[in-house]
């Protein structure tokens, strides 16, 4: 893995801007997501929502999410890639150039989405304003992330002093986690089991605990809960993998605690006052989460046998 050091030294400026812009894009997508849900009104009250409202909400949720992901992938990756290659500095020329690139890539992204939607000819002033708005967003990003003279010096120090130590530390940590077995290590199965199997277990268990009887409501609610639970289950699997957890009560308890913290964070981000009927913080969701984490851990964790028992 030592070949990574010279490669990362040469590409550090590119990857720094590229990854920073992806994070910037994710934060922007979250704000847009909240804005879309702020305009969504659902009937208030207790109990399970009607089928029509559930399907309408699911269509809006999935459609908005897929649109954001699709647009952010096109605009975020292309813009971040170009900015990383150009390596602009925090100057008037650099900011104006970044603004032009952000506006141009936004226009191309909207054109691609419109062409897929067979709506290419319906280009009005709103598209132009949206392109200019995304150009302004890139200018704001440039004012924050583009380096000045002191930043260039700091990049040089990071590339020649900190980066080699960080790479060697990461390689040693990965070797310890996978027990120097490479891709043959069973530990790679832990995040896969938590993400795939654990998410399905969570979705089924949460539906069983809510006592929903209608088939359409069952399918809709289960899909929504699985979408929300996929991210915390993935993070929990990665965390316990790198923490080298094994099949014992203490590690199972810590796995549950980590999963609850991740789920609470994701539920807080996705929660909205207009969707009270889903009750993301309901006790049955946490019970389903605990069951999913425990079953995933029992399936993927390996039990350590003491040496004296082996002999």
N, C-alpha and C positions, 0 to 999 in steps of 0.2 A: 504493500500500500504506500510505499515511499514515493512512488511516481506521482501521487496526488499533490505533493508539496510544490514542485515547480509548476505544475499545471494551474493550481489555485493561485499561485503568486502572479502568474500572467493574467489570469481571468478574474482576479479579485474585484477590480473596479466594476467589471461587467455584472458579476453575480450580485454584488452589493446593491446596485441600482435596480437590477431585475427583480430580486427578491423583495426589496423594499417596496417597489411599485406593486407587486402582487399583494403584499399586506395592505397597502394603501387602497387597492381595488377591493379587497375583502371588506375593509371598514366601510367604504363607500356603498358596497352592495348591501351591507347590514342596514345602513341608514335608509336606503331606497326601500328595502324590505319593510322597515318600520313605517315608512310613509305610505306604502301601499295598504298595509293593514290598518292604518289610522283612518282610512276612508272606507273601511269595510264595516258594516253594521249588521249585527246578528240579533235575533230576538233574545231578550233577557228572560231569566227564569231558571228553574232547576230541572234536572232530568236530562234525558238524552234528546238531542236535537232531532227534528223530523228528517226523513230521508231526503227530501228535496233540498233542505238547507245543508245537510251533510254533503251531498253530492256537489252542490254549488260551491260550498266552501272548499271542498277537496279540489275541484277543478280550478278554482281561483288560486289556491295554495300551490298546487303542482305547476299550473301554467305560469304563475309569476316566478316561482323558483327556477323552473327550467329556462325561462326567458332571461332571468338575471344571470344564471350560470352560463348560458350560451353567449350572451353579450359580453360578460366579463371575461370569459375565456378568449374570445376573439379580440376584444379591445385591450384587455389587461395584458395578455401575453404579448401581443404584437407591439403595443406601445412600450411596455417594459423592455422587450428585446431590442427595439430600435434605440431607446434611451441608453441602455447598457452598452450598445455598440458605439454610439456617438460619444459617450463619456463627457457630457456637457459639464461646464463649471458654473458656479453661481455668479453669473454676470448677465448683463442686459441681453447680449447676443445669445447666451445659452438658454435663458428663460424664454425669449421670443421664439427661438428655434424649437424648443420643447413644446410651446403652445401650438405652433403650427403642426408639429407631428401629432400631438394629441387630437387636434381638430380633424386632421386628415384621416387618421386611423379610426376615429369615431364615425366619420362619414362612410368609410369603407365597411365598417362593421354593420352599420344600419342598412347599407345597400345589400350586404350579404343576407341579413335577416329578412329584409323586404323581398329579396329575390326568392328565398325559400318559401315565403308566405304568398308568393305570386302577386305582390303589391308594389312592383318596381315603379310603376307610373304614378303612384300616389305619393309623390314627394312634395311636401309643402313647407311652409316657413317653420313649422315645429321641428322638423328634422334639422334645419339649419341652426336654429337656436340650441338644440340639443348638442350638435357638434361643437358649437362655440362654447357651450357650457363645459363640455368635457375637455376642451382645450384649456379653459381657465383652471380646471381641476389639475391638469398636468403642470400648469404654471405654479400653482400652489405647492404641488409636490416638489417641483424644482427648487423653490425657495426654501423648502425644508430639508431635502435630501441631497441636493447637489453640493459638492465640496467646494470650499474656498481654498486659499493658500494654506491655512492651518489644517484644513481637512485633508489636503493632498499629502502633507507631511505625516499626518496621523495614518493615512492609508499606507504610506511607505513603511512606517514602523510596524504596523500590523502584518504586512506582507512578509517582512524579513525577520520578525522576532516572535510575534504571538502566533501566527498561523502555523508554523511547523509544530509547535508544542500542542496546539489545539488538534491538529490532525493525528499526531501520535497518541494523544490521550483518547481521542475517539476510536482509533483502531484498537488500542488496548482494551477499552471498555467493551467494544463489540466482540472481540475475541473471548473475553471473559464471559459475556452473556451467552454466546453460542457455544461455549466450551471448546473453541478452536476446531469445530466440526464443519464450519462453512454452512452451505445450504442444506447439508445433511442433518443439521441439528434440529431436534424436535421442537425447540423453542420458537421457531418461526411459525409453528402451528398455533401458538397461544393467541396472538392477535387475530388470526384467521377464525379460530373457534369463537372467540369473544364477539367478533364483528358479524360473522355470518350466522352461526348457530345461536349465539346469545341474543342477537336482535330478534330472531324469529321466536325464540322462547319468550322474550319480553312481550312481543306483540300478542302472542296467543294468551299468555297468562293475564295480561292487563285486560283483555276482552272478557276472559272468564270471570275475573273479579268484578267487572262492572255489570255483569249479568244482563248483557244485551242479547235479545232473542231474535231480532230481525236480521236476516242474512245480509241485506244491503248495508245496514248500520255496522254489522260485524266487520265486513270487508273494508269499509271506509275507515272506521276508527282504527283497525289494526294496521292499515297502511300508514296512516298518519303517525301513530305511536312508533312504528318501526322506523320511519324517516327521522323522527326526533331522537330516537334511542341509538341510531347507528353510530353517530359521532362519539358520544360518551363511552359506548362499548368498545369502539376502536381505540380511543385514548387509554381506557382502562387496560385493554390487552397489551398495548405497547408499554405502559408503565410497569405492569407486573412482569413483563418479559425482561425489561432492562433491570428491574429490581431483583431478578432471579428468584422469584417466589416458587415455593414447592408445596406439595400437598400436605399441609398441616393446619391445625386450627388457627394459629396466629396469622399465617399468611392468608388464609381464607377470610379472616376478619378484616385484615388490612385491605384486601381486594374489594370487599364490600364497601368499606369506608371510602376508598378511592373512587369507586364507581358512583357512589351516592354524591360525592362532591362534583364529579364531572357532570352527572345528570342534572344536578341543581343549577350548575352554571349554564348549561345549554338550555334548560327549561326557562331560566331567567331571561336569556337572550331571546328566546322564541315566544315567551309569554306576552300576552297583550290583554288589555282590559276589555276588548271587544269579543274575546273568545273565552269567556268565563266557563262556558259549559264543558270545555274540554278538561279543565282543572288539571293542568300539568303537574301541580304540586300535591295532588291527591294522594292519600295514604296507600290506595291500591296500586298506584303506579310505582311507588317505592317498594312495596311488597313484591310486585312482579320483577322489578329490577334486581332485588336481592336474590330472588329465585334464579333468575337468568345468570347472574354473576357466579353464584355458588355452583350451579350445574356446569357452566362453562369451565370454571376452575377445576372441578372434579374430573372433567373429561380431559383437559389439556395439561394440567399440572402433573409433575412426576414426583412420586414419593421417594424420599431419601431413606435408604436402609442403612442403619449404623454398621460400622466395620466389624464390631464384635459379634453381631448377629450373622453377618456373612460368613465369618470363620466358624 
